[in-house]
Amino acid sequence: MSYEEDPPTALNIAYLGPEASFSHQAAIEVFTPSSSSSATLHPLPSFSSIFSVIQCSPNSGPNADQTQTSYDYAVIPIENSTNGSVVQVLDLLAQCGLDSDALYPDIEVCAEYYLPVHHCLFISPASPASPASPTLTTSAAAAAAVTLASSKSSIRTLYTHPQVWGQCTRFLSTHFPPTHVERIDVGSTSAAAQLVAREPTKGLTAAIGSKLAGEKHNLVCLAENIEDEPGNNTTRFFVVRNRMRKPKGPLRDTFSQQQQQQSTDTIRKAKYKSLITFTIPHTKPGALADALAVFKTHSFNLTSIDTRPSRKRNWQYVFFVECEEADNYTAGNGEAGPEVEDNLKNMLTHLEKFTERLRYLGRFKDQLET
């Protein structure tokens, strides 16, 4: 007797487009097809559109609207090791959580992923300054330097995502100071490459983006690895989902590529992070200190603290706290035990006494090597 295998689970994944953005790269790596699941990656034009489609994707059963794409997950950048937080995403996360005032009450963070980021400088192949070969190799480094020197005088406009300027400060200040070149923000690095490929004034514009974006749009690379910290520049991504949506398949078991970098004879003690946002009564002395002391009381290590304006009152701020559970070891199924979950609930109950508004945005495995 023969048995037919179940077909792979089909997942729909949203990311910040166009194709060939760093978000696209992260989505490819997180949702690598396997025997149990396949993924269709959907580029969306903005972070707000990503949050909107995840919020509006609670149903996946027979009653779901079959004419609209229903999204299982989204991959969004949250911070860069060189240039810090992606504030547009923080502002959207501030509107998440189980709260009557939340714009996206059903969105939660379920995973994180670290992507090494390398930036390249691209021009159009139609530019008079373009080298004969559209690729840059180590053996051609000297020739490439001459090409960059001869090309930069004709470049008047640079396009890239706002986060990238701060990641390439040294290169830009040396070759393209703001007094000589206009810097224009675009929605993503892949959008920057797309603009240069379509630019009618060939040779006057350039884009900073990934090698993948340059290859997709057939651009000429003038310089590689122009980030301030080559080899160390990393962007952390969150994977978000709708908490009301029944999962169609397991989130990639997961991030094996990063975990394989660990020594095979060392089993890392798996730890979990929780993301929490809250506001405090700013006029009360010690209000923030009282709130942060709760984490220590319940043996949570603070791994990240950030703030954004609340947009409710002037000079009131939303605090974003990521906290890691101390001495939390995974069982055979990789899940935390009931004692850890009870401690998290007790901590949140205690923290609520010292905050004006408290929102819990999810729990996920720490993917950072320690």
N, C-alpha and C positions, 0 to 999 in steps of 0.2 A: 504494500500500500504506500502510495506517495502522498506527501503533504505539501501544499503550497505555502510559501512564506507570506506573511502579512506584508502588504506594500509599505514602503517607507512613509513615515508621517511627513506631510507637507506643511512646512512652516512659512509664514509671511513675515519678513523682517524689514523694518523701516530704518533708514539712515539718512544723514544729511548729504544730499547730492550736490552736483551731478556725479555720475560714475567717475571712479578713480580718485575720489577724495580720500583723506586719511580715515574718515568714518567708514567708507566703503572697504578699505583694507581691513579695518578692525572687524567689520561684520563678516567678511570672508573668513577670517581666521577663527572667529568665535563660532560661527555656524558652518563649519566644514561639513559637507555631506557625508553621511555614514550609511551603514546598512539599515539603520532603524529610522533615519530621518533625512529629509532633503529640505533645502531652504530656497525660497525665491526672495531676492533682495530688491527692495523698492527704494529708489532715491526720491527724497522729498525736498522741497525748496527751502524749508526753514525749520528751526527748532520748534517754533510754536505749532507748525503743521504736524510735526511728529507727535507732540504731546496730545494734540487734538485727536489724531486718528487712533492713538492707543486708548485714550479715554472713551472713545466711541466704538471700541471693539470688544464689548463684553461677551458677545454671543458667538458660538462656533457650531451650534447644533442645527437641527433641521429648521428651527424657527428663525434662524439668522437671515438677514437680507442677502441673497445670493448675488445681487447685482453690484454690491460694494465689496471691496477688498477688506477683509477682517484681519487685523494684524495681531500676531502672537507676541512679538518682542520688538524693541527698538534699541539701537546702539547709539549712544550719545557721548561726546567728549565732556569730561567734567573738569579736568585740570591738566596742566603741562608742567613738567619738572623745572623748566626754565622760566616760563612766563606766568605761572600761577593759574588761577581759576578761570573757567569760561563763564563770565558773569551772566550771559544770556541764559545759560542753562540753570544757573543758581536761581535766577529770578523766576523761572518756570517751576523749579522744584519747590520754591517758596509757596507756590499755589497748589501744591499737592497735599494729600493727607486726608484722613477721615474727619472732615470738618464741614459744617453747613456752608461756610464761606469759601471753601476751596473750589477753585475753578476746575481742578483735575483730581477729584477726591479718590478715584479708584486706581491711580498710578502708584506703583511701588518699584523700588530698586531691588533686583534679584541677583545681580552678579556684577563683577568688575573685571576689567581687562587692561593690561598694560601693553602699549604698542610703541616700539622704538620708532622715532620719527627722524627722517633725513630730508632736508630741503635742497632743491635744485633751482637754478636760475635758467629760465627758458626765453627764447625769442622765436619768432616765426621763421620757418625755413626760407621764406621769400625775402627775408631781409638781406640787403646787400652785404651786411657785416657777417652773415652766417658762414661758418666754416664749411669746408667741402663735405666733411663727415658729420652726420647728425648725432653721433655718439661721442661720449667723453671717456677716454681710457687713461689708466695710470701712465702708460708709456707716452701719452700725448700731453702730459701735464704742462710742459713748457710751452707748447704750441697753444694750448688752451688759455694760458695766462695772457699770451699776446692777443689772442682773439677777444678775451674779456676786455683787455685794455683798449683795443681798437673799437670795440662795440659800444662800450658804456657811454662814450661821448654822444652817440646818436640816440640813446634811450632817454626819453623824456617822462615816461609814465611807468610806474610799477603797480601791478595788481597782486593782491593776495588776501587771505583771511586776516582779520584784525589781530588774532593771536600770534601770527607768524612774525610780525615786525619785531616784537620783543624777543623772539627766539633767534633772530639773525642780526642782532644789534651791531656787532663788530664788523661783519661783512658789509652791512649797509652803510655804516658810518665811514668806512674806508672807500667804498666804490660809488655809493649813491647817496650822498648827504641830502637831507631834505631841502636844502637851498638850491639844489640843482635838478632834483627829480621829484615829481609829484607822486605821492603814495595814495592809492585809492583802495579802500576796503571793499571786498566782495564777500559773498555768502560762504564761499569755500575755496580751497586751493584749486580744486578741479574746475570751478567756475572761472577762476583767474586764467587757467590754461586755455579754457574754451574761448575766453574773450580775446586773448592774444592770437589764437588760431584764426579768429574771424575778423581781426582788426584790419581795416582797410589801409591804415597808414603803416605799412610794413617797416620794421626797423625802429620805430619810435616807441614801442611798448614792449614790456617784458613781464613775465609772471614768475612768482615763487610758488613752487608746489612739489609734489612727489614725482619720483621717476615714472611711476605708473601713469600719472596725469600727462606728463610730457610725451610718453610713448603713445598714449591713446590719441592725442591730438597732433602727432607727428611734428613736435616742436624740436628745436635745436637746443641742446643743453650747453650753456656757457660755463657753468660751475656746479660742482656737486658738493654735498655735505657742507653747506654754507651756514649751518646752525652754529650757535656760539659754543656748544659743547658736543662735538661729534662723538657718537658712541654712547652718550649719556642722555641726550634729549629724548624724553619719553612722554607720551600722552596717556593719561588714564581715562578709560571709558566706563560708563555705567551701562548695564543692560536693564531696561525697564519693561514692565508688562502691566496689564490690567489685572488687578487682584481678583476681580469678579469673573474673569475668563477662565474656564476650565482648560488646563494645559492639554494640548494635543500630543505632546511628546516631551521627553526630557530635555532640559537645557543641556547642551553639550557637556558630557561628563568629563570634565569640562576643563578647558584650558590646559590640556595635556602638554601642549607645546611648551608652555612656561614651566610646568612642573617637571618635565623631563630634564630641565637644566640642573636640577638638584642631583646630588650624588645618589647613585642607586643604592648605596649601603646606608643611607640616612633617610629615615622616615620623618618628615617634618610633622610637628604637632599642628594639626589644622586648627585655625582660629577663625572666628566669625566677627564681622563688623555689623553694627547697626547705624543707620542714618536717622538723625532726629533733628527737627527744627523747633525753635521756640522763641518767644519774645518774653521780655521781663519788664517789671515796673521800673523804668529808668530813674525815677525820682527817689526810689528807696535805696539808701546807702547799703552797699554790700549785696545787692540783689543778684548780680552776676556771680559773685564769689559763692553765695549760698547755693545757686543752681549747679555750679560746677563741682562743688563739694559732694553733691549727691553721687556723682559717678565714682568717686573714690570710695565712698561709703559702701557701695555695692560691688567694688572690685572691678570696675570698668576702666580701661586705659584709654585716654583721649588721644586718638591718632590724627585728628584734624579738626580745626575750628575756623570757621569763616563767617563773614557777615555781609548782609545786603540791606539797603533801605527797605523798610516794611511796606511802604506805599500806603500805609493806613494813617500814620501821623508823621509829620516832619520830625526828623532826628530820632525816630524810633527804628530799631534794627531787628532783623531776623537773624538769629544765630543758627548756623549749620554745624552740627557736631557729629563726628563719626567716632564711635567708641568700640573698643575691642574687648571681648570677654576674656578675662584672665583665666589661664589654666583650663581652657575649654578644649577637650580632645574629642575627636569624632569617634563614633562607634563604627561597626562594620558597614552600616549603610550610609555613613557620612553625615548623619544628622546629629544635632546636639540633643543631649538628654533632657528629661523634664526638669531637672534641677536648674539647668542653665536658663531654660525658658521661664521658669518661675522667678528666677533672679531678675531677668529682664523686665518682666511684668511688675515686680516689686519696685525696681528702680524707676520705671516710668510713673508709677503711682506716687512715689516719693517726690520725683522731680516736678510733678504737676502742682505741688504745693508752693513752688517757688517761681512759677512761670505764669504769664498771662494767657498764652496760647501755646499748646504743645501738640506736635504732630510727629507720629512715627512713620517713617517712609520706607522701611524694609530692612531686611537682614540678609547678608551675603557673605560668602567665603572670602577670606583675605587671600589675595593672589600674590601679595608682595613677599618675596623671600626675606627671612629674618636671620 
